[in-house]
Amino acid sequence: MTLLTNEILTEALAHVPGWVYEDNAIRKEFVFKSFPDAISTVNKIAVVAEEMNHHPEWTNVYNKLIIRLYTHDSLGVTTKDIRLAHAIEVILKENG
């Protein structure tokens, strides 16, 4: 999988609000009303990530979820990461 150029990455991030590029990955922090809401979302994302065979790096503390995406075998951001970020945004939009 080919790493995205800076130009393509900048354009792609414009379509996934709140995602930022740092340390060869894209990252976003989410805050939920409660711990169960955060975990429910994690479980929904896990199903999609498994279907895509692309697994996020994430941290959950109480109602906060931090997701970091990068393509492990490419050591940076590829289209796989942008597609998963889009899918995550759809999940969040569907769940309010």
All heavy atoms as an XYZ file, in Angstrom:
773
protein
N       0.856     -1.173      0.000
C       0.000      0.000      0.000
C       0.902      1.236      0.000
O       1.861      1.317      0.753
C      -0.892     -0.062      1.241
C      -1.884      1.019      1.370
S      -3.592      0.921      0.769
C      -3.927     -0.697      0.247
N       0.557      2.196     -0.827
C       1.354      3.405     -1.011
C       0.944      4.485     -0.006
O      -0.244      4.740      0.198
C       1.159      3.951     -2.443
O       1.493      2.914     -3.357
C       2.035      5.151     -2.692
N       1.944      5.128      0.587
C       1.678      6.241      1.499
C       1.086      7.411      0.723
O       1.432      7.643     -0.434
C       2.972      6.698      2.176
C       3.628      5.705      3.133
C       4.939      6.277      3.656
C       2.704      5.373      4.278
N       0.198      8.149      1.371
C      -0.386      9.331      0.751
C       0.616     10.472      0.750
O       1.354     10.666      1.727
C      -1.646      9.757      1.509
C      -2.793      8.745      1.560
C      -3.964      9.331      2.335
C      -3.228      8.329      0.167
N       0.621     11.241     -0.319
C       1.466     12.431     -0.365
C       0.850     13.478      0.558
O      -0.332     13.390      0.927
C       1.536     13.008     -1.788
O       0.229     13.445     -2.172
C       2.081     11.988     -2.781
N       1.625     14.476      0.909
C       1.107     15.549      1.778
C      -0.101     16.227      1.158
O      -1.065     16.542      1.844
C       2.202     16.580      2.072
C       3.233     16.058      3.050
O       2.969     15.144      3.805
N       4.411     16.645      3.005
N      -0.060     16.451     -0.149
C      -1.161     17.117     -0.837
C      -2.438     16.279     -0.788
O      -3.511     16.790     -0.459
C      -0.764     17.383     -2.293
C      -1.801     18.145     -3.078
C      -1.338     18.418     -4.507
O      -0.150     18.714     -4.712
O      -2.191     18.319     -5.394
N      -2.319     15.010     -1.084
C      -3.489     14.127     -1.065
C      -4.006     13.952      0.362
O      -5.210     13.954      0.598
C      -3.163     12.774     -1.718
C      -2.914     12.967     -3.217
C      -4.283     11.762     -1.487
C      -2.383     11.753     -3.932
N      -3.109     13.828      1.312
C      -3.506     13.689      2.711
C      -4.260     14.924      3.194
O      -5.301     14.808      3.853
C      -2.286     13.429      3.588
C      -2.532     13.254      5.070
C      -3.510     12.115      5.358
C      -1.224     13.010      5.801
N      -3.771     16.096      2.866
C      -4.446     17.344      3.261
C      -5.852     17.389      2.674
O      -6.813     17.733      3.372
C      -3.626     18.566      2.798
O      -2.349     18.509      3.439
C      -4.322     19.865      3.154
N      -5.992     17.028      1.409
C      -7.305     17.004      0.759
C      -8.219     15.968      1.422
O      -9.389     16.237      1.696
C      -7.147     16.693     -0.733
C      -8.443     16.490     -1.469
C      -9.308     17.741     -1.548
O      -8.779     18.857     -1.476
O     -10.534     17.584     -1.671
N      -7.695     14.796      1.701
C      -8.493     13.732      2.317
C      -8.966     14.124      3.714
O     -10.115     13.867      4.082
C      -7.681     12.441      2.374
N      -8.103     14.755      4.493
C      -8.467     15.152      5.857
C      -9.546     16.233      5.868
O     -10.293     16.348      6.841
C      -7.234     15.625      6.628
C      -6.263     14.524      7.041
C      -5.028     15.117      7.707
C      -6.928     13.502      7.948
N      -9.658     16.978      4.796
C     -10.705     17.998      4.703
C     -12.097     17.351      4.690
O     -13.089     18.002      5.000
C     -10.513     18.841      3.446
N     -12.152     16.064      4.372
C     -13.430     15.351      4.288
C     -13.733     14.517      5.541
O     -14.766     13.839      5.582
C     -13.451     14.465      3.046
C     -13.319     15.265      1.784
N     -14.361     15.971      1.233
C     -12.238     15.502      0.999
C     -13.942     16.596      0.147
N     -12.658     16.331     -0.008
N     -12.849     14.545      6.508
C     -13.080     13.858      7.789
C     -12.765     14.850      8.913
O     -11.669     14.859      9.467
C     -12.271     12.537      7.931
C     -12.904     11.418      7.127
C     -10.820     12.706      7.522
N     -13.731     15.701      9.231
C     -13.519     16.789     10.193
C     -12.973     16.306     11.539
O     -13.417     15.296     12.082
C     -14.912     17.382     10.368
C     -15.675     16.971      9.165
C     -15.095     15.650      8.742
N     -11.995     17.047     12.020
C     -11.446     16.768     13.346
C     -10.279     15.803     13.347
O      -9.558     15.700     14.336
N     -10.068     15.089     12.257
C      -8.927     14.182     12.172
C      -7.698     15.015     11.837
O      -7.737     15.888     10.978
C      -9.154     13.119     11.100
C     -10.190     12.111     11.479
C     -11.533     12.216     11.301
C      -9.964     10.862     12.124
N     -12.169     11.098     11.798
C     -11.227     10.246     12.308
C      -8.828     10.191     12.564
C     -11.375      9.003     12.910
C      -8.972      8.943     13.162
C     -10.227      8.367     13.327
N      -6.607     14.742     12.540
C      -5.362     15.475     12.318
C      -4.226     14.502     12.040
O      -4.243     13.359     12.501
C      -4.992     16.379     13.520
C      -6.026     17.475     13.715
C      -4.834     15.563     14.788
N      -3.259     14.974     11.294
C      -2.079     14.175     10.994
C      -1.007     14.490     12.017
O      -0.673     15.652     12.239
C      -1.575     14.495      9.580
C      -0.323     13.737      9.220
C      -0.368     12.390      8.904
C       0.912     14.376      9.195
C       0.772     11.687      8.575
C       2.066     13.694      8.865
C       1.993     12.337      8.555
O       3.136     11.645      8.241
N      -0.482     13.440     12.660
C       0.648     13.609     13.586
C       1.365     12.285     13.750
O       0.734     11.227     13.797
C       0.199     14.168     14.941
C      -0.678     13.271     15.753
C      -1.082     13.863     17.093
O      -1.278     15.083     17.195
O      -1.218     13.071     18.034
N       2.664     12.331     13.809
C       3.493     11.138     14.018
C       3.141      9.998     13.060
O       2.920      8.856     13.481
C       3.387     10.656     15.470
C       3.883     11.672     16.468
O       4.855     12.394     16.144
O       3.299     11.773     17.558
N       3.068     10.313     11.772
C       2.816      9.322     10.721
C       1.486      8.598     10.854
O       1.343      7.451     10.435
C       3.951      8.293     10.655
C       5.244      8.918     10.209
O       5.255      9.791      9.350
N       6.343      8.502     10.791
N       0.500      9.266     11.444
C      -0.827      8.678     11.611
C      -1.867      9.786     11.586
O      -1.530     10.972     11.682
C      -0.910      7.923     12.937
N      -3.143      9.392     11.459
C      -4.218     10.357     11.656
C      -4.887     10.016     12.974
O      -4.983      8.848     13.353
C      -5.214     10.413     10.478
C      -5.853      9.059     10.193
C      -4.524     10.974      9.241
C      -6.952      9.111      9.128
N      -5.340     11.054     13.666
C      -5.809     10.880     15.041
C      -7.017     11.761     15.293
O      -7.105     12.869     14.765
C      -4.676     11.282     15.977
C      -4.984     11.245     17.432
C      -3.781     11.824     18.203
N      -3.976     11.783     19.615
C      -4.706     12.648     20.307
N      -5.316     13.642     19.722
N      -4.818     12.523     21.613
N      -7.920     11.238     16.113
C      -9.055     12.042     16.544
C      -9.468     11.597     17.941
O      -9.397     10.422     18.281
C     -10.238     11.899     15.581
C     -11.394     12.851     15.921
C     -12.440     12.873     14.832
C     -13.571     13.833     15.179
N     -14.588     13.875     14.115
N      -9.916     12.570     18.733
C     -10.404     12.305     20.083
C     -11.911     12.525     20.105
O     -12.409     13.501     19.567
C      -9.722     13.260     21.051
C     -10.088     13.028     22.490
C      -9.295     13.919     23.426
O      -8.062     13.986     23.288
O      -9.933     14.561     24.291
N     -12.610     11.585     20.717
C     -14.063     11.650     20.837
C     -14.441     11.649     22.310
O     -13.824     10.934     23.106
C     -14.713     10.424     20.173
C     -14.330     10.247     18.737
C     -13.206      9.504     18.382
C     -15.073     10.833     17.733
C     -12.849      9.331     17.056
C     -14.734     10.671     16.403
C     -13.613      9.918     16.067
N     -15.447     12.430     22.669
C     -15.950     12.452     24.036
C     -17.431     12.094     23.987
O     -18.196     12.681     23.214
C     -15.743     13.834     24.697
C     -16.330     13.846     26.099
C     -14.264     14.186     24.726
N     -17.816     11.132     24.808
C     -19.181     10.629     24.850
C     -19.850     11.018     26.170
O     -19.187     11.483     27.093
C     -19.177      9.102     24.688
C     -18.588      8.662     23.386
C     -17.222      8.423     23.259
C     -19.380      8.517     22.268
C     -16.667      8.035     22.058
C     -18.845      8.129     21.051
C     -17.482      7.891     20.951
N     -21.137     10.786     26.256
C     -21.878     11.115     27.475
C     -21.486     10.211     28.638
O     -21.564     10.622     29.788
C     -23.381     11.006     27.227
C     -23.907     12.047     26.276
C     -25.388     11.864     26.046
C     -25.867     12.863     25.001
N     -27.257     12.657     24.630
N     -21.098      8.981     28.311
C     -20.809      8.023     29.380
C     -19.840      6.951     28.884
O     -19.601      6.817     27.678
C     -22.108      7.352     29.842
O     -22.628      6.550     28.793
N     -19.327      6.172     29.797
C     -18.469      5.038     29.469
C     -19.209      4.020     28.597
O     -18.668      3.584     27.576
C     -17.941      4.393     30.758
C     -17.107      3.171     30.518
C     -15.834      3.278     29.970
C     -17.587      1.916     30.847
C     -15.064      2.144     29.750
C     -16.824      0.783     30.635
C     -15.557      0.894     30.082
N     -20.463      3.625     28.952
C     -21.164      2.682     28.072
C     -21.343      3.200     26.642
O     -21.256      2.415     25.688
C     -22.518      2.484     28.759
C     -22.239      2.752     30.204
C     -21.226      3.864     30.190
N     -21.572      4.495     26.484
C     -21.687      5.061     25.128
C     -20.366      4.915     24.370
O     -20.354      4.591     23.180
C     -22.078      6.529     25.181
C     -23.522      6.754     25.593
O     -24.331      5.799     25.536
O     -23.845      7.893     25.997
N     -19.275      5.167     25.034
C     -17.957      5.038     24.397
C     -17.697      3.592     23.989
O     -17.277      3.319     22.861
C     -16.865      5.531     25.344
N     -17.972      2.668     24.879
C     -17.720      1.253     24.596
C     -18.648      0.733     23.507
O     -18.239     -0.052     22.644
C     -17.835      0.406     25.881
C     -16.701      0.790     26.841
C     -17.803     -1.086     25.574
C     -15.298      0.640     26.270
N     -19.876      1.180     23.501
C     -20.810      0.796     22.442
C     -20.260      1.218     21.079
O     -20.304      0.465     20.105
C     -22.176      1.433     22.699
O     -23.033      1.204     21.612
N     -19.720      2.411     21.020
C     -19.144      2.906     19.774
C     -17.902      2.105     19.394
O     -17.712      1.760     18.227
C     -18.826      4.403     19.890
O     -20.034      5.097     20.216
C     -18.248      4.948     18.608
N     -17.057      1.803     20.361
C     -15.875      0.975     20.109
C     -16.301     -0.350     19.482
O     -15.706     -0.804     18.497
C     -15.072      0.735     21.411
C     -14.077     -0.407     21.241
C     -14.360      2.002     21.835
N     -17.334     -0.953     20.026
C     -17.789     -2.242     19.498
C     -18.288     -2.124     18.059
O     -18.022     -3.000     17.227
C     -18.875     -2.833     20.393
C     -18.318     -3.308     21.716
O     -17.162     -3.709     21.800
N     -19.125     -3.253     22.752
N     -18.984     -1.051     17.741
C     -19.469     -0.845     16.369
C     -18.302     -0.605     15.409
O     -18.298     -1.121     14.286
C     -20.452      0.320     16.337
C     -21.756     -0.011     17.030
C     -22.649      1.191     17.161
C     -23.883      0.789     17.988
N     -24.627      1.942     18.445
N     -17.338      0.172     15.852
C     -16.155      0.415     15.017
C     -15.380     -0.886     14.813
O     -14.883     -1.153     13.715
C     -15.259      1.501     15.643
C     -15.979      2.850     15.640
C     -13.917      1.594     14.902
C     -15.294      3.928     16.462
N     -15.294     -1.704     15.849
C     -14.554     -2.966     15.759
C     -15.115     -3.872     14.672
O     -14.353     -4.524     13.945
C     -14.566     -3.676     17.111
N     -16.425     -3.915     14.546
C     -17.056     -4.750     13.521
C     -16.636     -4.272     12.127
O     -16.228     -5.066     11.274
C     -18.596     -4.749     13.664
C     -19.262     -5.402     12.471
C     -19.000     -5.431     14.963
N     -16.715     -2.971     11.897
C     -16.350     -2.404     10.595
C     -14.846     -2.581     10.343
O     -14.442     -2.947      9.236
C     -16.759     -0.919     10.514
C     -16.225     -0.263      9.261
C     -18.273     -0.797     10.580
N     -14.033     -2.336     11.341
C     -12.584     -2.482     11.187
C     -12.228     -3.924     10.830
O     -11.367     -4.160      9.967
C     -11.871     -2.058     12.467
N     -12.888     -4.864     11.442
C     -12.635     -6.280     11.138
C     -13.042     -6.597      9.705
O     -12.311     -7.286      8.982
C     -13.387     -7.178     12.123
C     -13.132     -8.650     11.936
C     -11.704     -9.085     12.236
O     -10.941     -8.336     12.877
O     -11.358    -10.199     11.806
N     -14.188     -6.071      9.273
C     -14.629     -6.275      7.889
C     -13.630     -5.690      6.896
O     -13.415     -6.244      5.826
C     -16.003     -5.635      7.664
C     -17.134     -6.351      8.360
C     -18.446     -5.575      8.321
O     -18.488     -4.418      7.820
O     -19.450     -6.128      8.808
N     -13.024     -4.571      7.263
C     -12.044     -3.909      6.398
C     -10.642     -4.509      6.554
O      -9.731     -4.145      5.814
C     -12.002     -2.409      6.719
C     -13.279     -1.676      6.404
S     -13.222      0.062      6.925
C     -12.218      0.753      5.616
N     -10.486     -5.393      7.535
C      -9.184     -5.954      7.875
C      -8.156     -4.841      8.111
O      -7.030     -4.871      7.619
C      -8.688     -6.930      6.805
C      -7.504     -7.738      7.277
O      -7.373     -8.026      8.466
N      -6.627     -8.092      6.360
N      -8.603     -3.829      8.863
C      -7.742     -2.697      9.190
C      -8.085     -2.260     10.613
O      -9.171     -1.763     10.873
C      -7.974     -1.561      8.197
C      -6.964     -0.476      8.298
N      -5.605     -0.719      8.317
C      -7.098      0.855      8.392
C      -4.955      0.416      8.403
N      -5.845      1.402      8.465
N      -7.174     -2.462     11.513
C      -7.474     -2.337     12.935
C      -6.839     -1.097     13.550
O      -5.630     -0.898     13.451
C      -7.033     -3.615     13.642
C      -7.658     -4.822     13.003
N      -7.005     -5.548     12.034
C      -8.884     -5.363     13.143
C      -7.804     -6.524     11.626
N      -8.952     -6.430     12.277
N      -7.673     -0.276     14.189
C      -7.174      0.978     14.764
C      -6.379      0.757     16.052
O      -6.525     -0.254     16.728
C      -8.447      1.769     15.062
C      -9.508      0.749     15.221
C      -9.120     -0.414     14.363
N      -5.584      1.748     16.341
C      -4.941      1.841     17.651
C      -5.832      2.798     18.430
O      -6.133      3.897     17.962
C      -3.553      2.423     17.464
C      -2.770      2.607     18.726
C      -1.401      3.205     18.409
O      -0.608      2.559     17.712
O      -1.164      4.348     18.866
N      -6.309      2.368     19.599
C      -7.188      3.266     20.332
C      -6.985      3.146     21.831
O      -6.473      2.166     22.342
C      -8.640      3.075     19.977
C      -9.202      1.679     20.027
C      -8.830      0.639     20.813
C     -10.262      1.180     19.230
N      -9.595     -0.464     20.559
C     -10.486     -0.162     19.597
C     -11.070      1.745     18.249
C     -11.474     -0.955     19.009
C     -12.043      0.947     17.668
C     -12.228     -0.374     18.045
N      -7.404      4.218     22.504
C      -7.328      4.290     23.953
C      -8.677      4.782     24.453
O      -9.239      5.726     23.892
C      -6.244      5.296     24.394
O      -5.011      4.923     23.793
C      -6.099      5.331     25.895
N      -9.179      4.143     25.486
C     -10.444      4.557     26.071
C     -10.244      4.744     27.564
O      -9.754      3.869     28.260
C     -11.521      3.500     25.816
C     -12.743      3.706     26.671
O     -13.063      2.888     27.507
N     -13.427      4.818     26.467
N     -10.615      5.934     28.039
C     -10.643      6.212     29.465
C     -11.996      6.860     29.750
O     -12.296      7.938     29.230
C      -9.496      7.145     29.912
C      -9.612      7.462     31.383
C      -8.150      6.526     29.577
N     -12.799      6.172     30.533
C     -14.162      6.571     30.874
C     -14.938      6.939     29.618
O     -15.275      6.075     28.822
C     -14.176      7.669     31.941
C     -15.595      8.085     32.313
C     -16.496      7.138     32.811
C     -16.039      9.375     32.123
C     -17.811      7.490     33.113
C     -17.338      9.740     32.432
C     -18.219      8.791     32.923
O     -19.504      9.146     33.216
N     -15.216      8.209     29.397
C     -16.057      8.603     28.256
C     -15.240      9.145     27.082
O     -15.792      9.647     26.123
C     -17.093      9.655     28.679
C     -16.463     10.980     29.052
O     -15.307     11.038     29.464
N     -17.216     12.039     28.925
N     -13.921      9.032     27.146
C     -13.057      9.554     26.094
C     -12.458      8.399     25.290
O     -11.969      7.419     25.856
C     -11.934     10.404     26.674
C     -11.136     11.092     25.600
C      -9.932     11.910     26.029
C      -9.857     12.371     27.423
N      -8.641     13.154     27.697
N     -12.496      8.546     23.967
C     -11.921      7.570     23.050
C     -10.971      8.304     22.112
O     -11.357      9.283     21.483
C     -13.038      6.888     22.247
C     -12.610      5.940     21.139
C     -11.852      4.740     21.707
C     -13.846      5.480     20.359
N      -9.745      7.843     22.061
C      -8.764      8.407     21.142
C      -8.433      7.315     20.127
O      -8.062      6.201     20.510
C      -7.491      8.859     21.868
C      -7.828      9.932     22.907
C      -6.448      9.367     20.868
C      -6.698     10.248     23.858
N      -8.601      7.653     18.848
C      -8.328      6.694     17.777
C      -7.169      7.214     16.944
O      -7.137      8.379     16.552
C      -9.561      6.482     16.886
C     -10.731      5.951     17.714
C      -9.222      5.525     15.740
C     -12.022      5.792     16.930
N      -6.244      6.319     16.673
C      -5.078      6.626     15.845
C      -5.034      5.600     14.725
O      -5.087      4.393     14.982
C      -3.827      6.551     16.715
C      -2.586      7.038     16.078
C      -1.480      7.195     17.137
N      -0.267      7.610     16.500
C       0.680      6.785     16.081
N       0.582      5.486     16.264
N       1.760      7.248     15.475
N      -4.980      6.077     13.489
C      -4.979      5.194     12.325
C      -3.707      5.366     11.507
O      -3.305      6.490     11.204
C      -6.182      5.502     11.419
C      -7.568      5.405     12.033
C      -8.615      5.874     11.032
C      -7.858      3.990     12.488
N      -3.099      4.263     11.172
C      -2.002      4.231     10.219
C      -1.892      2.808      9.703
O      -2.341      1.866     10.357
C      -0.678      4.713     10.815
C      -0.118      3.845     11.911
C       0.878      2.922     11.640
C      -0.582      3.957     13.216
C       1.391      2.114     12.643
C      -0.080      3.167     14.229
C       0.912      2.239     13.938
O       1.403      1.442     14.930
N      -1.355      2.660      8.518
C      -1.209      1.341      7.923
C       0.114      0.763      8.410
O       1.182      1.248      8.044
C      -1.275      1.437      6.385
O      -2.516      2.062      6.038
C      -1.205      0.062      5.750
N       0.013     -0.241      9.255
C       1.178     -0.781      9.957
C       2.288     -1.243      9.016
O       3.450     -0.923      9.238
C       0.755     -1.928     10.883
C      -0.244     -1.497     11.903
N       0.123     -0.957     13.116
C      -1.597     -1.492     11.885
C      -0.961     -0.643     13.813
N      -2.019     -0.953     13.079
N       1.927     -1.971      7.962
C       2.977     -2.473      7.082
C       3.551     -1.404      6.165
O       4.598     -1.603      5.560
C       2.541     -3.708      6.295
C       1.123     -3.671      5.780
O       0.340     -2.811      6.204
O       0.784     -4.525      4.948
N       2.904     -0.241      6.079
C       3.443      0.873      5.283
C       4.081      1.941      6.163
O       4.713      2.862      5.651
C       2.323      1.517      4.463
O       1.821      0.601      3.529
N       3.879      1.838      7.465
C       4.434      2.774      8.438
C       4.001      4.215      8.193
O       4.783      5.158      8.340
C       5.961      2.681      8.486
C       6.526      1.307      8.864
C       8.030      1.307      8.728
C       6.096      0.907     10.261
N       2.746      4.375      7.818
C       2.227      5.721      7.603
C       0.778      5.659      7.150
O       0.122      4.623      7.251
N       0.277      6.764      6.639
C      -1.131      6.887      6.280
C      -1.343      6.527      4.807
O      -0.641      7.041      3.928
C      -1.641      8.317      6.560
C      -3.100      8.458      6.173
C      -1.456      8.660      8.043
N      -2.320      5.645      4.586
C      -2.691      5.225      3.237
C      -4.203      5.404      3.065
O      -4.889      5.830      3.999
C      -2.328      3.746      2.986
O      -3.164      2.914      3.804
C      -0.855      3.465      3.281
N      -4.692      5.043      1.912
C      -6.135      5.140      1.667
C      -6.929      4.273      2.638
O      -8.074      4.596      2.952
C      -6.486      4.750      0.219
O      -5.980      3.453     -0.053
C      -5.915      5.750     -0.773
N      -6.343      3.184      3.130
C      -7.044      2.341      4.112
C      -7.426      3.150      5.349
O      -8.507      2.983      5.899
C      -6.163      1.148      4.537
C      -5.998      0.094      3.483
C      -5.057     -1.002      3.941
C      -5.773     -1.957      4.858
N      -4.986     -3.163      5.151
N      -6.552      4.023      5.769
C      -6.798      4.826      6.970
C      -7.897      5.846      6.727
O      -8.768      6.043      7.579
C      -5.499      5.520      7.411
C      -4.398      4.508      7.622
O      -4.549      3.660      8.514
O      -3.425      4.538      6.860
N      -7.867      6.464      5.569
C      -8.893      7.456      5.242
C     -10.253      6.772      5.130
O     -11.264      7.286      5.632
C      -8.537      8.211      3.945
C      -7.187      8.939      4.088
C      -9.657      9.168      3.544
C      -7.126      9.961      5.220
N     -10.305      5.601      4.502
C     -11.578      4.864      4.391
C     -12.119      4.491      5.765
O     -13.317      4.610      6.015
C     -11.400      3.617      3.529
C     -11.328      3.925      2.044
C     -11.529      2.694      1.184
N     -10.625      1.601      1.503
C      -9.479      1.353      0.873
N      -9.077      2.129     -0.110
N      -8.738      0.332      1.227
N     -11.245      4.055      6.677
C     -11.717      3.702      8.016
C     -12.155      4.950      8.781
O     -13.168      4.917      9.488
C     -10.645      2.930      8.790
C     -11.054      2.434     10.178
C     -12.368      1.651     10.149
C      -9.937      1.584     10.787
N     -11.446      6.055      8.630
C     -11.865      7.302      9.286
C     -13.261      7.705      8.796
O     -14.114      8.103      9.596
C     -10.851      8.412      9.009
N     -13.510      7.592      7.495
C     -14.848      7.885      6.949
C     -15.889      6.961      7.571
O     -16.965      7.412      7.975
C     -14.869      7.706      5.426
C     -14.407      8.894      4.667
N     -15.179     10.010      4.468
C     -13.226      9.138      4.035
C     -14.509     10.884      3.754
N     -13.311     10.385      3.484
N     -15.578      5.684      7.649
C     -16.517      4.714      8.225
C     -16.811      5.035      9.689
O     -17.962      4.925     10.138
C     -15.955      3.295      8.090
N     -15.800      5.450     10.427
C     -15.979      5.825     11.829
C     -16.907      7.032     11.925
O     -17.811      7.073     12.774
C     -14.618      6.090     12.509
C     -13.848      4.774     12.645
C     -14.800      6.791     13.856
C     -12.383      4.934     13.016
N     -16.721      7.997     11.055
C     -17.583      9.180     11.059
C     -19.032      8.805     10.760
O     -19.955      9.360     11.366
C     -17.078     10.225     10.059
C     -15.743     10.847     10.449
C     -15.783     11.573     11.792
O     -16.787     12.259     12.087
O     -14.807     11.457     12.536
N     -19.247      7.866      9.853
C     -20.611      7.397      9.552
C     -21.231      6.746     10.780
O     -22.379      7.006     11.130
C     -20.616      6.437      8.345
C     -21.956      5.733      8.191
C     -20.247      7.180      7.072
N     -20.469      5.904     11.461
C     -20.954      5.251     12.685
C     -21.350      6.298     13.711
O     -22.428      6.211     14.324
C     -19.878      4.306     13.254
C     -19.722      3.078     12.348
C     -20.214      3.886     14.689
C     -18.496      2.247     12.641
N     -20.527      7.293     13.909
C     -20.826      8.331     14.899
C     -22.057      9.153     14.510
O     -22.867      9.507     15.356
C     -19.611      9.224     15.102
C     -18.471      8.523     15.829
C     -17.186      9.272     15.685
C     -18.823      8.328     17.280
N     -22.181      9.437     13.232
C     -23.321     10.204     12.753
C     -24.620      9.413     12.957
O     -25.646      9.961     13.354
C     -23.138     10.550     11.277
C     -24.057     11.641     10.774
C     -23.718     12.040      9.348
C     -22.456     12.879      9.387
N     -22.086     13.416      8.056
N     -24.581      8.117     12.692
C     -25.752      7.254     12.852
C     -26.169      7.108     14.315
O     -27.319      6.841     14.606
C     -25.487      5.881     12.258
C     -25.420      5.878     10.740
C     -24.993      4.548     10.176
O     -24.571      3.634     10.947
O     -25.073      4.392      8.938
N     -25.214      7.251     15.216
C     -25.482      7.041     16.639
C     -25.600      8.345     17.422
O     -25.599      8.330     18.639
C     -24.411      6.133     17.241
C     -24.494      4.754     16.655
O     -25.452      4.028     16.899
N     -23.535      4.384     15.830
N     -25.644      9.449     16.706
C     -25.844     10.762     17.336
C     -24.754     11.124     18.244
O     -24.744     11.806     19.152
